């Protein structure tokens, strides 16, 4: 047979050699590795459990740290006894956020139902409406712009006139942030509040009050208008105030003597459209310093809305509770308050919910206040409940543990139901009370609440604190977003990379071992994690870690992965990104016309008007939005484009001849230069920038869009840097951005220059020659004894 045929024949297949029996040491090693695997699995679960426990503890500290546990209030001396009569009892209703809208009838229908069904049936002493009577949107949403719509005001007043509600001492309505959109000041001719509200001209005052007088005492409602402080009426989402307004409010609250009777007010209620943590004022005389002064019992409760959700908040260092109410427009919510022998009680209800049960004695222990007449509970002889229903009450039963009693109607003039009880049996501790009422139409209402006779206060529900502290959540959102992008993704990787390079010069064995376990960065590990997709198991096998070292490594694995990825960003880009982030935090987010002033600067943390700093609570939301949706994608894209070891641009192809070919070429180029993960971040960044432009354009004008250094200017600079890096990947021989952009537009990546074509053709010819030589060598016959084949 010729040598050529011998070469072309398939070599015989060899059977696999039998594997030798593993030695005892190998078996022991295998068993030990299995034990390590079990230990690693246990450590992983322990790590997850520890992380969850840490999160739970942190959440508990945040949620419950600002809330006191069970504590006591002073019992005092009883003035009045809670018997079966209704002599020292009255009630009123609180509603908020009516939102009359030109483009739908939801708010209109709910307000009409409230004034025609609830008010005549409940018969309150007065009704308190805390703002947002209208919507003032130019379209169906805020993106359509803001304007003053007099038709919404006429609809609001028309509904009240139909119900014959014209008494300002009965219907106490004030304005909210939606009612002052686009107004320059309180005396603007477009301000329709004084014309269409029942309160009249007093809605433009900073503070006004209403007093309810009875033969057993005087009760005051102080209305605080917090939107006339001068901070952006077009962006009025918080309650800006000034030192002058806070001082006026303080003087009003300190003057707690009724000028008619000469006696002190039994209770003072403060009504405002905004929650306390939203109201901003200039230091040192801030609204927070006024409210958190525990030495003075200025008022009993802060009644508010604005957040469109129900929330309760007991301020830790003050003597009042904050009661936020959901909106009447969407949730159909209203709140019935009752003051019975100076015990302040309430119940949250929705439209069409009957019967309505309000337990006035004993009071709910979660809302005990120092101004409450707690001693009257201990000396009371009857359990007292207000029950409202369109139909007569068929039965009402109260249960306290093993105690059961039927509630009976006390007086025909008032919907008061009572039953006798022995209060001394519940003198200590917290007890649970359950009331069930059924009317003749078959409707049932059940109420359960805790009470105490020794002044013990029960902790408020967790959701109440989280809903009432929206500003604290916004501030935490801003700080976490900035720290995550600035420190965790930029500063820490750069710092740890520099420290590792400095420490590894010592070449000490103990440090290398310590770094393998808890060190954030390892050069060999960086290469493995980036190029070979090293997992935790592979890393453990490579470093040959012990069991305790594996457990410690589990706790730092996620941190090490992040450091490995972002520590490879060049220092110049880290400095560039850090400067952009710091500039956004300190520079104005945008400039706009604010109130009567031609221009004002809106920062993420405050608003500057006429050399005066006014806190802007919800600016933290905008700051967090910038860092998450505009700055963080830039960090990811720049890191991915500058990281060593990225894929090169694919081989150039001839210019396509149709649209489909061009589209395929463009998508292939983008996919090669921008991986899917980076492409998604870039799309999020561009979408967020476009959304910010539209919001500023619609809310203000085009000048506000161009005068946005802290938001849009920085975003444009970041996008330009990302575009430059992407274009450099397309054609690295043309470093100038303008030429690269023109090259992309002309599709020069598929039209090679003449020199580059010649060099590519020469390289291709050399490669073809080498391939042909290899093939000839492989198939040529082998000379025998120096002969020629």
N, C-alpha and C positions, 0 to 999 in steps of 0.2 A: 504493500500500500504506500502511496506517495505521502510525503510529509503534509501536503495540503489537506488530503483526505483525513489524515490522522488528527490534524488540528480542528477540522470541522466536526469530527465525531464527538458525541456527548460523553463526557467523562463518567465513569461508573459512580453510582450513588453509594456512599458509604453509610453503613448503619451507625447510629449513635452509640458511642461507647457507654458501657454501663457505668452509672454513677456510683462512686464508692459509698459505703455506709457511713453516715456522718459520725464523727467521733463524739465521745461523751461530752467533751468541752463544747463542741458546736451545738449539741442539743441543749446544754445548759445555757449557752449564749442565746439560743433561740427562745427558750422559755423566759429568760431574763428580759429580752426585748418585748415579748408579749406582756410581761408584767409592766414594763415601761409604758406600753401602749394603753393598758388599763389605767395606769396612774395618770397619764396625760389626759385621757378622756375624763377622768374624775376631776382633774385640775381644771379642765376646760369648763365643766359644769359648775364647779365651785367659783370659777372666775365670773361666769354669767350670773350666778346667784349673788356674788358680791357686788357686781355692777348694779343689778336690780335693787339690791338692798341699799346701796349708796344713793341711787336715784330716789328711792322711797324716803330715805332719811332726809335728803336735801329738800324734797318736796314738803315733807312734814315741817322742817324748820322754816321754810318760806311761808307755808300756808298758816301754820299754827304759831309761828314766832310772833307775829303781830297781833295775835288774838289771845286774850287771856283765857285761862282755864276756868274752872269753877271757882268763883270768888263771891264775896258777900257785899251787900250794900247795907247802909244804915237803915234799921227798921223804923226808928223814929216813934212819934206818938200819933195815934190815930185821931183824925178829925173827921168824924162821920162814920157811920156803921153801915156795912153792906147788908141790908135786910131784904125785905120783899117789896119795898117801894122804889119808885123811879124818880125820887126827888133830886138827886145829885147826878143825873145822867143825861148826856147828850152825845150826838154822833154827827160826823160829817164825812164827805167823800173826796177822794183825791184822784184825779185823772191827769194824764200827760200825753204829749206827742199825738195830737189829733190828726195833723197832717191832711188838711183839706187839699185836694189835688184837682187840677183842671182836667186831667186826662183820664181819671177814673172816679168812681163814686164810692170807693171803699171807706175812706175816712168820713165822707158825708153820711153814708148809711149808718155807720156805727155811732156817730155822734147823735144823729136823729133818734136812733133806738135808745141811746142812753138817756137823753133828756125827756123822751116820751114814755119810757117804761120804767127805768131804774129810779130816776129822781122822784117822780110822783109816788112810787111805791115805798121807797126807803124813807123819804121825807127828811133829808138831812138838814142840819142847822145852816150849813153853807157848803159850797162846792169849790174846791181849789183846783185850778187848771194851770200847770207849770210849763207853759210854753210850747213852741212848735205847733202853732195853730194852723199854719199853712205850710206848703212845700216850696213854692217859688222856683220851680224848675221850668226852664223855657221849653223843655220837651218831656218825654216820658222818663228820662233818667238824668243824672247829673252831667253826663257827657254832652247833653244838649245845651248846657249853659245855665246861668242863673239870672233871674229877673224878678221884679216885683209884679205879681199878678193880682190886680184888684178884684178880679172875679172870684178868686178863692176867698178873699176877705168878705165879700158880699155874701157868698154862700154860708160862711161861718156865722155871720150875724143874722142872716135870714133864718137859720135853724133855731137860733136862740129866740128870735122874735116870735116864731111860730109857737114855741113853748112858753111864751110870756115871761122870759127870763131877762129882766132889765135892771134888777137891783144890784148895784156894785157891792153891797155888803153881803149878798147871798152868793153871787157868782164872781169869784176872785180869779181873774185870768191875767196872765202875764205873757211876755214874748220870749221866744227861744232863738237859737242861732239861725234856723231856717227863715224866721220872720224878719231878720235884718240882713239877709243876703243882698249884696250890691249897694247897701246904704253907706253913705259917707259919714254920717253922724246921727245922733238921736233927733236932731231938728231937721233932717232932710225932708223935703216936700213929698218924697215918695214913701215916707213912713206912714203906713195905713193903720198902725196899731192904735193910736189915740182915737181914730175915727170909728173903728169897727169893734174894738173890744168893749166889754161892759165896764171894765175898770176905768177906761178913758185915758186922760192925760197922765195919770200916775204910772202908766207902763213905761214912760220915758224917764222916770225917776230912778235913782240908784237904789234907794231903799224906801219902802212904804209899808204900812202895817194896817191890819184889821183886828178889832177887838170884839170878842163875843162875851157879853156880860150876862150873868144870871144872878139869882138871889144868893147863890152859894159861892160865887167867885167870878173872877175875870180871867179870860183865856185869850192870848194874843198870838196872831200869825204875822210874822215879819217876812215880807217878800223881798228877796235880794236879786236885783237885775244885774247879772254879771257879764252882760255882753256889751256894755257901754264903756269899756275901759280903753278903747282906741286901738286894739289889735285886730288887723285885717278882717273887716266885715265880709269881704268876699271869700275869705277862707276861715269863716267863723265856725270852727268846730270845737273850740274850747271856750272857757269863760275868762277873758282877760279883765283884770281889775287894776286899780292904781292904789297908791298909799292913801290918797284922799278918800276913796270909796271904802277901803277897809276901815279907816278911822271913823267914817260916818256910821258904818255898820256896827262897830264896836260901841260907839256912844249910844246908838239906838238900843242895843241889847243890854247895856249896863243900866239904862233908864227903865227899870222893871217895876215902876210904880204906876198904877192906873190913875191918871189925873182926875177921873170922875169920882171914883170911890175912895181914893187915897190909900188903897191897900195894894200889896204886891200881887203880881199876876200868879195865878196858880200854876199855869204852864205857859211856856213860850215855845212856839214851833217856828222853825226857820225854813222857808220854802224858796227853792231856787231851781232853775231849769237844769243846771249842771251839777254833777257830783263834786264832792270836795276835792278829790285828787285831780280833777280836770281844771278847776278854777286856778288861774295863775295870777300872780301879782308881784310887784317889785319889792325886793328886800329893803330894809329890815322888817317893815310892817307888812307881812304877808298874811294871806288868809289862813295858811296852815298854822302859823304862830298864834293866830287868834283862836283857832278852833282847838288846838292841842294844849291849851292852857288849862290844866286840870284843877287849878285853884279856884276858878270861877265857874259857877254853874249858870252859863249864859242862856241855854235853851235845852229843851228835852230831846228834840229829834230834828234831823235835817231831811226834809222831804224833797225829792228830786226825780228827774227822768233822764232824758237825753240819750241813754245807752240802749234803749229799746229792749231792756231785759230787767228782770227782777233781781234785786240784790240787797243784802243786808251787810252792814259793816259796823262793828263796835270799835271805836277808836281807843287804843290802848291807854293813852295818857290823857284822855278827856272824859267828860261826863255827859256824852250824848251818843245816840246811835244814828247811823245813816241808813235811810230807807229809800232805795231806788225802786221805781215802779216801771213796769213794761208799758209799751205804747198801747193806746186805744185803737189805733188804726189797724194793725196787723194781728196783735194778740188779743184784742178786745178786753183788755185788763183794766180794772179799776180797783180801788182800795177803800174799804169802809173802816174808818177810825171811830173809836168810842172812848169817851172819858167818863169813867164811873167812879165816883168818890175819889177823884184825882188819880185813878189808875188808868194809864194810857195803853189801850189795846187796839189791835187792828186785825183785819183779815183780807187777804188778796182774793178777788173774785173775777170771773169773766162773764161777759154778757151771756144770757140764756142759762146761767147756772142758778138754780133755785132748789131748795131754800138756801139762804145765806145765814151762816151761824157765826156769831162773834161772842166768844166767852170773855166777859168783862171781869168776873171774879170767880176763881183766882186767876191772876194774870199769868201769861206765858213767861216762864223763868228765863227764856233766852233773851227777852227784851226788857228786863227790869232796868230801871233807870233811877239815879239818885233822887230825881224829882218826884218819883212815884210815892204814893201814900201806901207803902208796903205794910204798915201796921194795921191798916184797915182789913187786910186779908186775914190776919190772925184773930181779929175780934169780930169777923163777919159771922153771920148766922145762916146765910143762904148762898148757894151757888147761883150765879146770875149769868144769863145768856140773852143776847139779842138774836132773834130769829125772824128773818124777812122772807116772805113768800107771796106770790099772787093769790094763792089759795090758802084756806085755813090750815093750821098745823094740826095734823091728826094725832101724832104722838112725838114725844121728845124724851129721850132716855139719856142719863148721864151715868158713867161707870168710872170708879176709882178703885182699882184692885177688885176686892170682893164686895165693895159697896155699890149698890144699884139704887137708882131713884128716878122717878118720873118728874119731868119738869112741867110746871103748871103756869098758865098765863097769869101774870101778876096784875096788870092793869089793862083796861081796854084801850087807853089812849096811847100806849107805848107797846112795841113788840117785845116786851121783857118777859122772860120765862125764868122761874126760880124753883129751887127745891132746898129744903133745910139740910144742914150737914153739921158735923162736929169737927171744927177746925183743929181742935187740940189733938186729934188722932193723927194729924199730919204735920206736927210742929217741927220735925227735923227731917232733913234729907230732901231728895227730889222725888216727886211722885208723878204718875201719868194719869191724865184725865181724858176720857173719851165721851163725845157727845154724838148722838145719832138722832136726826130729825126727819120726819116723814110728813108730807102734806096730803091733803085729800085727793090730789091729782096723781099720787103715787110717786112723786119725786122724792129722792132721798139725799141727804147731805150728812157726811161724817167728818168730824173734826177731832184730832188727837193732839194734845199738847202737854208739855211738862210744866209743873209748877212747884214752888217751894215757899214755905212760910217763914223760913229763917233768913231770907235774903240771898240764898245761893243762886248764882247766875249760871245757866247752862251754856255751854259753848255753842256758838252759831254754826250752822251747816258750812261745810268746806266750800261748796259751790257759791255760797253767798259772798265769801271773801274774794274769790277769784273773779266774780262778775263785777263786784264793786270797785276793784282795784285795776281798772283797765290801763291807767297811766303807768302804774308800776310794772305791769306786763309789757307795755310799749317801751319803757325805759330798759327793762331787762332784755327785750328783743334787740334793741339798738346796740347795747353794750356787748351782748353775746355775738352778734353778727360782726361787729368791728373787731373784737378780740379774736374770733375764729379766723377771719381773713387776714388780719394784720399780724397777729402774733403766732397763731398756730401754723399758718401756711407760709409765712414769710420770715419772721424774725427767728423763731425757734429752729427751723431747718438750717438757716444760715449760721446761727450761733453754734449749734451742735456739730455741724460740719467743720467749722473752724476749730472747735475744741478737740474734735477727734484727730484732726490732722496735727494739732499741737501735741496731744498726748501720745500719739503713736510713735513719735520720735524717740520716746524713752525706751520702747521695745522691751517692756517688762512683762514677764510671763503672767504675773498676777493681774495686771491691768487687762491684758488680752483676754484672760479668762473671765474677768468681771464684765468686760465689754460684751463678750459673747452672750452673757445672761441678761444684764439690765442696761447695757449701753444702747443708745438710740441708733447709732450708725456704725457699720462695718464695711470697709471697702469691698472685700470679697462678697459679703452678703448683699451689698448694693448691686453688684454685677449679677449675682444669682437672681435676685428679686426682680431685676429689670429685664434681663435677657432670657433667663431660663424659667421664668414664672415659678419661682421656688415657693413651695407651700410650707406650712409649719412643720409637717412631718419630714420633708426633705431637709429642711434647715436643721432639725434636731439630729438627723442621721449624719449630716455633714459635720456639724460641730461636735458630735458625740457628747451630748449634754447628759448630766445625771438627772435623776428624777426631780430633785428639788430645784435644779436649774431649769428644767423644762417647765415646772410650775411657775417659776418667776418669769420666764420668758413669755408665758401666756398672757400675763398682765400687761406686757409692753408690746405685744405683737402689732396691734392696730396702730399704736403710736410709732413704732419702728417703720411700719409700712408707709405711713404718711411722711415721716422724715426722709425715708429712702427716695420717695418720689419727688418731693419738693426741694430737697437739699441740692439737687443737681441743676437748679436754675442758676444761671450766671449771676454774679454779684451785681453787675450793672443793672440787670433787670429787676433784681430784688430791691435795689435802691430806688429805681424808677417807680415801681409799684408802691413802695412804702411812702414816697413823697406824694404820689397821687392820693393815697388813702388819707394821709395826714392833712393834705390840702382840702379834701372834701369834708373832713371833720371840723376844720377851723374856718373855712371860707363860707360865705353865704350860699345857701342852696339856690336861691333866685332872688331877684329884685322885682318889686311890684308896687303898684299904687295901693296904699293902705289907708283907709278911712279918709279923713280930711287932708292927710299929708300926701304930697305928690308921689313920693317914693319911700319905700321901706325895705329893709333887708331881712329876709326870712332864713334863719339858720335851722339846723336840725334840732337845736336845743333851746332856742329862744327867737324872738322877733325884736329887731331894733327899729324904733320909730322916734325920730326927732331926738337922737342921742339918749334915748330911754330904752332900757332893756325890759321887755315884757315876756315872761315865760310862755313858751308855746308847747303845750303838753304833747299833742299828737305829732309834733315834728319828729319825735323819736321813731314813729312808725315809718315816716318817709326816709329817715336815715337808715334804718334797718333794711328797708326795701332797696335802697341804693346799694348797700354793701352786699346783699344777697343776690340781687338780680343783675347788677351791672359790674360790680367790682370783682366778686368771686369768679364769674365766668372768665374775666380777663386774666386772673391769676392762673386758672386752669389752662387756658389756651396758650398763654405765653410760656408756661412751664412745659407744656407738651411740645411746642415748636422749638424750644431751645434745649431740650433734653438730649444728651448724646445718645447715639444708637437708634435714632428714628429712621424710618424707612426712607429710602431715597426716592426721587421722582421716577416714575416708570419710563421705559424706553419711549422715545418720541416716535410718533406714527405719522404717516402722510396725512395731508389735509383731507378731511372727508368731503364728499361731494353733495350731501343732502343734509336736511335738518336733523334727522335721526342720528346720523353719524356725528354731527357737531354736538348734539346733546349727550351722546355716549362719551365722546371725548372729554367734554366739560365735567360730567359726573365722575368719570374715571380720574381726572386730574384732581378734582376736589376731594374725592375719597382717598387718593394717595397722599395728598398734602395734609388734609384734615381728617383724622379718624372720626368715627361716628360720635364718640363721647365728646370730643372737642367741638365738633360741628353743632351738636345740640346745645352746648354752653354758648357758643357764638350766636345761635338763633335766639336763645333766651335773652342774651344781652341786647341784641338789636331790637327785639320785641319790647323789652322794658324801656329802652330809650325812646322808641316811637310812642309808647303809651304815655310816658312822661311829657313828651312834646305835645301830644293831643290834650292832655289834662291841663297843662299850663296855658295852652292856646285858648281852650274853651273857657277856662275859669278867669283868665285875664286877657292878654292880647299877645301879638307876635313879639313885641319888645321884651316881654317877660321870658319868652323862649330863648332869645339870644342873650339875655342877661341872666344866665344861670351857670355861674362858674363852678359851684360846688357839686352840681349834678350833671348837667349836659356837657359842659366844657371838658370835664374830666373824662366823661364817657367817650367823647369824640377823640380825645388824645389816646385813650386806651385802644379804641378801635383802629386808629391810625397805626399804632405800634403793632397790633396784631396783623393788620393788612400788609404792613411792610415785611414782617417775617414770613407770611404766607407767600407773598410775591417773590421773595428771595428764594423760596423753595422751588418756585416755578422756573426761574432763570437766575442762578446765582452769579452769572457773569455780568449782570447789570444791577449793580447795587443801588442805584438811585430809584427812589420810590416813584417819581413821576415817569421815568422811562419804563419802569416795570409795569405800571398801570396802563401806559399806552401799549406796551407789548401784549398785555392780556387782552385789551380791547381789540387789537388787530390779530389776535391769535398767533402771535409770533412763536409760541412754543412748538408749533408744528411746521413753521417755515424756518429752517435752519439757515444761519449765515453760511456764506460760501466756504470760509476757512474751516468752520466746524464740520461742514459736509465732507470736505476733502480729508480732514483728519479721521472722521468716522469711516469713510470709504477705505482709507489706508489701513486702519485698524481691522476693519472687516476682512480685507484681503489677506492680512497676516494671519488672522484666525482661520480663514479657509485653507491657507497653505499648510498651517500646522495640523489641522484636522485631516487633510489629505495625506500628509506624511505619516500620520499615525495609522490611518487605514491601510496604506501601502505596506507599512512595516508589519501589520498584523496578518495580512493575507499572503505576503510573499513567501516562497518556499525557502527552507533553510539550506545553505550550501553544505555539501558533504565533502569533507577532506579538501576544502579550499576550492572545490569546483564551482562552476557557475550553473545555476539552475536553468 
